[in-house]
Amino acid sequence: MSEPHDRGLPADLLADLDAGLLDPATAAEVRAAAAGDPDATAALAGLAATRAELGELADPPVPAEYAARWDAALAARAAEPPRVRPRRRVRPALVAAALLAATVVAGLLWTPRDPARMSLDGVDLVAAGLTVRGAFEAGDLADPARRAGCLRAVAPPGVTPDAQLLGGRDVVLGGRDGVLLLLGAGAPGRLHIVVVAPGCGPDGGELLDTRTIGG
């Protein structure tokens, strides 16, 4: 493990420890360091409590719209020749549960820098992006024409200028102000998460980060 950080243990490192993703030596070192850090101890306690609560929940209901899409996709797969047929059926409820867990963890570790902007530092961008679905707080980029001009200017890989806005929020990434956009990708289960600098528009802009969910 690298030398201790002045600002405490990184949130992603604590999440890896909680998930059992660290090798034994690193896990022991991180656990010892966390024991002396009240913030780290609180974060680990929150993660453990969340896992326990999620373990007691039944599979969350899947919206009918998405269930129909998944069933159609699985039916199409089942009709393919045996050589390309998937070996196992993915349960939509398990997918929804995984997204719920990611959202809860992001909520535990995603802390505000000021009343309007939320910090993405130390938080998985995919998990954070899923939390903004349905929150249309993208400022000027809520306007389709300006958003299309911005996306055309910064050209995130695989993202079309007319991508559907599913959510947005003002954020802080790497100490810089930004706007996070959750965008549709035109295919079931596929989404784009794009973070751009404020002021992005047809005249130009800056891409701060981007991720694609579902391939």
BALOBA-1460 file (C-alpha; in Angstrom, 3 decimals):
// residues 215
<rec num="1" residu="m" x="0.000" y="0.000" z="0.000"/>
<rec num="2" residu="s" x="1.220" y="3.527" z="-0.681"/>
<rec num="3" residu="e" x="2.171" y="5.920" z="2.118"/>
<rec num="4" residu="p" x="-0.734" y="7.288" z="4.226"/>
<rec num="5" residu="h" x="-2.618" y="10.237" z="2.777"/>
<rec num="6" residu="d" x="-2.955" y="13.468" z="4.731"/>
<rec num="7" residu="r" x="-6.695" y="13.433" z="3.969"/>
<rec num="8" residu="g" x="-7.179" y="9.895" z="5.311"/>
<rec num="9" residu="l" x="-7.676" y="6.575" z="3.592"/>
<rec num="10" residu="p" x="-9.191" y="6.749" z="0.071"/>
<rec num="11" residu="a" x="-12.858" y="5.771" z="-0.081"/>
<rec num="12" residu="d" x="-12.261" y="3.286" z="-2.903"/>
<rec num="13" residu="l" x="-9.626" y="1.512" z="-0.798"/>
<rec num="14" residu="l" x="-12.085" y="1.176" z="2.080"/>
<rec num="15" residu="a" x="-14.724" y="-0.146" z="-0.320"/>
<rec num="16" residu="d" x="-12.234" y="-2.746" z="-1.652"/>
<rec num="17" residu="l" x="-11.434" y="-3.786" z="1.925"/>
<rec num="18" residu="d" x="-15.120" y="-4.187" z="2.758"/>
<rec num="19" residu="a" x="-15.717" y="-6.184" z="-0.438"/>
<rec num="20" residu="g" x="-12.789" y="-8.536" z="0.275"/>
<rec num="21" residu="l" x="-10.895" y="-7.515" z="-2.858"/>
<rec num="22" residu="l" x="-7.529" y="-6.827" z="-1.198"/>
<rec num="23" residu="d" x="-4.798" y="-9.411" z="-0.698"/>
<rec num="24" residu="p" x="-4.369" y="-10.517" z="2.954"/>
<rec num="25" residu="a" x="-1.273" y="-8.419" z="3.647"/>
<rec num="26" residu="t" x="-2.755" y="-5.226" z="2.203"/>
<rec num="27" residu="a" x="-6.101" y="-5.880" z="3.909"/>
<rec num="28" residu="a" x="-4.384" y="-6.210" z="7.286"/>
<rec num="29" residu="e" x="-2.442" y="-2.994" z="6.714"/>
<rec num="30" residu="v" x="-5.519" y="-1.034" z="5.631"/>
<rec num="31" residu="r" x="-7.591" y="-2.431" z="8.502"/>
<rec num="32" residu="a" x="-4.911" y="-1.368" z="11.019"/>
<rec num="33" residu="a" x="-4.727" y="2.121" z="9.503"/>
<rec num="34" residu="a" x="-8.518" y="2.430" z="9.505"/>
<rec num="35" residu="a" x="-8.676" y="1.533" z="13.190"/>
<rec num="36" residu="g" x="-6.922" y="4.793" z="14.012"/>
<rec num="37" residu="d" x="-9.010" y="6.931" z="11.654"/>
<rec num="38" residu="p" x="-12.530" y="7.819" z="12.921"/>
<rec num="39" residu="d" x="-13.758" y="8.723" z="9.426"/>
<rec num="40" residu="a" x="-12.501" y="5.425" z="7.981"/>
<rec num="41" residu="t" x="-14.014" y="3.499" z="10.882"/>
<rec num="42" residu="a" x="-17.382" y="5.192" z="10.307"/>
<rec num="43" residu="a" x="-17.257" y="4.476" z="6.562"/>
<rec num="44" residu="l" x="-16.486" y="0.785" z="7.145"/>
<rec num="45" residu="a" x="-19.290" y="0.548" z="9.710"/>
<rec num="46" residu="g" x="-21.677" y="2.130" z="7.218"/>
<rec num="47" residu="l" x="-20.662" y="-0.295" z="4.478"/>
<rec num="48" residu="a" x="-21.070" y="-3.280" z="6.804"/>
<rec num="49" residu="a" x="-24.500" y="-2.072" z="7.904"/>
<rec num="50" residu="t" x="-25.545" y="-1.536" z="4.296"/>
<rec num="51" residu="r" x="-24.447" y="-5.045" z="3.304"/>
<rec num="52" residu="a" x="-26.404" y="-6.489" z="6.221"/>
<rec num="53" residu="e" x="-29.537" y="-4.534" z="5.297"/>
<rec num="54" residu="l" x="-29.276" y="-5.462" z="1.626"/>
<rec num="55" residu="g" x="-28.816" y="-9.104" z="2.572"/>
<rec num="56" residu="e" x="-32.191" y="-9.051" z="4.316"/>
<rec num="57" residu="l" x="-34.029" y="-7.526" z="1.354"/>
<rec num="58" residu="a" x="-35.988" y="-9.503" z="-1.186"/>
<rec num="59" residu="d" x="-35.217" y="-8.960" z="-4.853"/>
<rec num="60" residu="p" x="-36.458" y="-5.432" z="-5.661"/>
<rec num="61" residu="p" x="-39.310" y="-5.220" z="-8.187"/>
<rec num="62" residu="v" x="-38.219" y="-4.491" z="-11.733"/>
<rec num="63" residu="p" x="-40.165" y="-1.764" z="-13.611"/>
<rec num="64" residu="a" x="-42.427" y="-3.379" z="-16.196"/>
<rec num="65" residu="e" x="-40.806" y="-1.415" z="-19.037"/>
<rec num="66" residu="y" x="-37.342" y="-2.820" z="-18.293"/>
<rec num="67" residu="a" x="-38.610" y="-6.308" z="-17.510"/>
<rec num="68" residu="a" x="-40.257" y="-6.418" z="-20.937"/>
<rec num="69" residu="r" x="-37.042" y="-5.303" z="-22.633"/>
<rec num="70" residu="w" x="-34.961" y="-7.879" z="-20.781"/>
<rec num="71" residu="d" x="-37.439" y="-10.651" z="-21.547"/>
<rec num="72" residu="a" x="-37.421" y="-9.689" z="-25.229"/>
<rec num="73" residu="a" x="-33.613" y="-9.676" z="-25.307"/>
<rec num="74" residu="l" x="-33.430" y="-13.050" z="-23.553"/>
<rec num="75" residu="a" x="-36.036" y="-14.494" z="-25.912"/>
<rec num="76" residu="a" x="-33.994" y="-13.303" z="-28.886"/>
<rec num="77" residu="r" x="-30.897" y="-14.926" z="-27.399"/>
<rec num="78" residu="a" x="-32.755" y="-18.167" z="-26.821"/>
<rec num="79" residu="a" x="-33.698" y="-18.235" z="-30.503"/>
<rec num="80" residu="e" x="-30.051" y="-18.047" z="-31.611"/>
<rec num="81" residu="p" x="-28.142" y="-21.189" z="-32.700"/>
<rec num="82" residu="p" x="-26.901" y="-23.315" z="-29.767"/>
<rec num="83" residu="r" x="-23.253" y="-22.424" z="-30.388"/>
<rec num="84" residu="v" x="-23.868" y="-18.816" z="-29.367"/>
<rec num="85" residu="r" x="-26.614" y="-19.392" z="-26.791"/>
<rec num="86" residu="p" x="-25.640" y="-18.103" z="-23.290"/>
<rec num="87" residu="r" x="-25.085" y="-20.771" z="-20.641"/>
<rec num="88" residu="r" x="-27.013" y="-19.036" z="-17.897"/>
<rec num="89" residu="r" x="-29.960" y="-16.695" z="-17.616"/>
<rec num="90" residu="v" x="-29.274" y="-13.374" z="-15.931"/>
<rec num="91" residu="r" x="-32.005" y="-12.541" z="-13.447"/>
<rec num="92" residu="p" x="-33.166" y="-8.930" z="-13.952"/>
<rec num="93" residu="a" x="-33.893" y="-8.681" z="-10.233"/>
<rec num="94" residu="l" x="-30.256" y="-9.426" z="-9.435"/>
<rec num="95" residu="v" x="-29.160" y="-6.712" z="-11.856"/>
<rec num="96" residu="a" x="-31.472" y="-4.251" z="-10.132"/>
<rec num="97" residu="a" x="-30.132" y="-5.314" z="-6.715"/>
<rec num="98" residu="a" x="-26.561" y="-4.745" z="-7.867"/>
<rec num="99" residu="l" x="-27.433" y="-1.260" z="-9.089"/>
<rec num="100" residu="l" x="-29.189" y="-0.559" z="-5.783"/>
<rec num="101" residu="a" x="-26.110" y="-1.637" z="-3.823"/>
<rec num="102" residu="a" x="-23.855" y="0.565" z="-5.954"/>
<rec num="103" residu="t" x="-26.175" y="3.504" z="-5.399"/>
<rec num="104" residu="v" x="-26.256" y="3.015" z="-1.620"/>
<rec num="105" residu="v" x="-22.469" y="2.718" z="-1.382"/>
<rec num="106" residu="a" x="-22.049" y="5.836" z="-3.484"/>
<rec num="107" residu="g" x="-24.422" y="7.662" z="-1.159"/>
<rec num="108" residu="l" x="-22.312" y="6.672" z="1.856"/>
<rec num="109" residu="l" x="-19.025" y="7.822" z="0.380"/>
<rec num="110" residu="w" x="-20.186" y="10.745" z="-1.790"/>
<rec num="111" residu="t" x="-20.010" y="13.830" z="0.433"/>
<rec num="112" residu="p" x="-20.861" y="17.466" z="-0.390"/>
<rec num="113" residu="r" x="-18.187" y="20.093" z="-0.938"/>
<rec num="114" residu="d" x="-20.801" y="22.900" z="-0.876"/>
<rec num="115" residu="p" x="-24.635" y="23.108" z="-1.017"/>
<rec num="116" residu="a" x="-24.838" y="22.877" z="-4.810"/>
<rec num="117" residu="r" x="-21.964" y="20.627" z="-5.915"/>
<rec num="118" residu="m" x="-21.131" y="17.082" z="-4.851"/>
<rec num="119" residu="s" x="-17.640" y="15.634" z="-4.693"/>
<rec num="120" residu="l" x="-16.774" y="12.669" z="-6.916"/>
<rec num="121" residu="d" x="-13.255" y="12.325" z="-5.505"/>
<rec num="122" residu="g" x="-12.686" y="8.806" z="-4.210"/>
<rec num="123" residu="v" x="-16.070" y="7.616" z="-5.499"/>
<rec num="124" residu="d" x="-16.627" y="5.142" z="-8.336"/>
<rec num="125" residu="l" x="-17.902" y="7.229" z="-11.255"/>
<rec num="126" residu="v" x="-20.340" y="4.547" z="-12.435"/>
<rec num="127" residu="a" x="-21.979" y="4.267" z="-9.011"/>
<rec num="128" residu="a" x="-22.147" y="8.054" z="-8.693"/>
<rec num="129" residu="g" x="-23.603" y="8.385" z="-12.186"/>
<rec num="130" residu="l" x="-26.437" y="5.986" z="-11.389"/>
<rec num="131" residu="t" x="-27.481" y="8.087" z="-8.385"/>
<rec num="132" residu="v" x="-28.378" y="11.103" z="-10.566"/>
<rec num="133" residu="r" x="-30.945" y="9.288" z="-12.682"/>
<rec num="134" residu="g" x="-34.098" y="11.390" z="-12.719"/>
<rec num="135" residu="a" x="-32.336" y="14.422" z="-11.155"/>
<rec num="136" residu="f" x="-32.237" y="16.980" z="-13.958"/>
<rec num="137" residu="e" x="-29.952" y="19.566" z="-12.355"/>
<rec num="138" residu="a" x="-27.639" y="20.056" z="-15.325"/>
<rec num="139" residu="g" x="-28.024" y="23.847" z="-15.603"/>
<rec num="140" residu="d" x="-27.557" y="25.151" z="-19.150"/>
<rec num="141" residu="l" x="-26.884" y="21.611" z="-20.347"/>
<rec num="142" residu="a" x="-30.519" y="20.688" z="-19.662"/>
<rec num="143" residu="d" x="-31.200" y="22.514" z="-22.946"/>
<rec num="144" residu="p" x="-31.021" y="19.870" z="-25.734"/>
<rec num="145" residu="a" x="-29.412" y="22.205" z="-28.282"/>
<rec num="146" residu="r" x="-26.678" y="23.389" z="-25.932"/>
<rec num="147" residu="r" x="-26.067" y="19.853" z="-24.663"/>
<rec num="148" residu="a" x="-25.762" y="18.543" z="-28.223"/>
<rec num="149" residu="g" x="-23.283" y="21.310" z="-29.037"/>
<rec num="150" residu="c" x="-21.273" y="20.477" z="-25.905"/>
<rec num="151" residu="l" x="-21.156" y="16.753" z="-26.672"/>
<rec num="152" residu="r" x="-20.189" y="17.485" z="-30.247"/>
<rec num="153" residu="a" x="-17.369" y="19.754" z="-29.026"/>
<rec num="154" residu="v" x="-15.864" y="17.428" z="-26.393"/>
<rec num="155" residu="a" x="-16.659" y="14.201" z="-28.319"/>
<rec num="156" residu="p" x="-16.778" y="11.561" z="-25.547"/>
<rec num="157" residu="p" x="-16.038" y="8.140" z="-27.108"/>
<rec num="158" residu="g" x="-19.203" y="6.449" z="-28.353"/>
<rec num="159" residu="v" x="-21.532" y="9.270" z="-27.264"/>
<rec num="160" residu="t" x="-23.760" y="10.849" z="-29.903"/>
<rec num="161" residu="p" x="-24.690" y="14.549" z="-29.629"/>
<rec num="162" residu="d" x="-28.395" y="13.674" z="-29.459"/>
<rec num="163" residu="a" x="-27.990" y="11.169" z="-26.593"/>
<rec num="164" residu="q" x="-30.990" y="11.258" z="-24.251"/>
<rec num="165" residu="l" x="-30.428" y="13.005" z="-20.912"/>
<rec num="166" residu="l" x="-31.443" y="10.680" z="-18.056"/>
<rec num="167" residu="g" x="-30.073" y="12.804" z="-15.212"/>
<rec num="168" residu="g" x="-27.521" y="15.459" z="-14.323"/>
<rec num="169" residu="r" x="-25.915" y="17.264" z="-11.412"/>
<rec num="170" residu="d" x="-23.232" y="19.824" z="-10.585"/>
<rec num="171" residu="v" x="-20.179" y="18.054" z="-9.159"/>
<rec num="172" residu="v" x="-16.566" y="18.512" z="-8.097"/>
<rec num="173" residu="l" x="-13.973" y="16.205" z="-9.656"/>
<rec num="174" residu="g" x="-10.295" y="16.441" z="-8.814"/>
<rec num="175" residu="g" x="-10.875" y="19.783" z="-7.127"/>
<rec num="176" residu="r" x="-12.542" y="21.206" z="-10.255"/>
<rec num="177" residu="d" x="-16.163" y="22.165" z="-10.820"/>
<rec num="178" residu="g" x="-17.990" y="20.066" z="-13.368"/>
<rec num="179" residu="v" x="-21.363" y="18.837" z="-14.590"/>
<rec num="180" residu="l" x="-22.140" y="15.115" z="-14.534"/>
<rec num="181" residu="l" x="-24.513" y="13.856" z="-17.242"/>
<rec num="182" residu="l" x="-26.162" y="10.430" z="-17.307"/>
<rec num="183" residu="l" x="-27.019" y="9.723" z="-20.945"/>
<rec num="184" residu="g" x="-28.852" y="7.000" z="-22.801"/>
<rec num="185" residu="a" x="-26.835" y="4.998" z="-25.302"/>
<rec num="186" residu="g" x="-29.641" y="3.784" z="-27.549"/>
<rec num="187" residu="a" x="-29.488" y="0.162" z="-26.381"/>
<rec num="188" residu="p" x="-31.037" y="-1.638" z="-23.376"/>
<rec num="189" residu="g" x="-28.656" y="-1.825" z="-20.419"/>
<rec num="190" residu="r" x="-26.143" y="0.581" z="-21.975"/>
<rec num="191" residu="l" x="-25.563" y="4.067" z="-20.504"/>
<rec num="192" residu="h" x="-22.955" y="6.817" z="-20.746"/>
<rec num="193" residu="i" x="-21.665" y="8.885" z="-17.831"/>
<rec num="194" residu="v" x="-19.972" y="12.115" z="-18.925"/>
<rec num="195" residu="v" x="-18.409" y="14.845" z="-16.778"/>
<rec num="196" residu="v" x="-17.655" y="18.171" z="-18.478"/>
<rec num="197" residu="a" x="-16.369" y="21.510" z="-17.254"/>
<rec num="198" residu="p" x="-18.972" y="24.258" z="-16.669"/>
<rec num="199" residu="g" x="-19.708" y="26.448" z="-19.674"/>
<rec num="200" residu="c" x="-19.517" y="23.563" z="-22.148"/>
<rec num="201" residu="g" x="-21.496" y="24.323" z="-25.282"/>
<rec num="202" residu="p" x="-21.405" y="24.661" z="-29.067"/>
<rec num="203" residu="d" x="-18.379" y="26.965" z="-28.847"/>
<rec num="204" residu="g" x="-16.284" y="24.390" z="-27.018"/>
<rec num="205" residu="g" x="-15.725" y="22.733" z="-23.685"/>
<rec num="206" residu="e" x="-13.564" y="20.352" z="-21.703"/>
<rec num="207" residu="l" x="-14.208" y="16.666" z="-21.029"/>
<rec num="208" residu="l" x="-13.194" y="15.817" z="-17.439"/>
<rec num="209" residu="d" x="-14.103" y="12.107" z="-17.403"/>
<rec num="210" residu="t" x="-16.373" y="9.574" z="-19.071"/>
<rec num="211" residu="r" x="-17.521" y="5.986" z="-18.558"/>
<rec num="212" residu="t" x="-19.815" y="3.607" z="-20.417"/>
<rec num="213" residu="i" x="-22.002" y="1.048" z="-18.647"/>
<rec num="214" residu="g" x="-22.934" y="-2.124" z="-20.478"/>
<rec num="215" residu="g" x="-20.043" y="-2.479" z="-22.909"/>
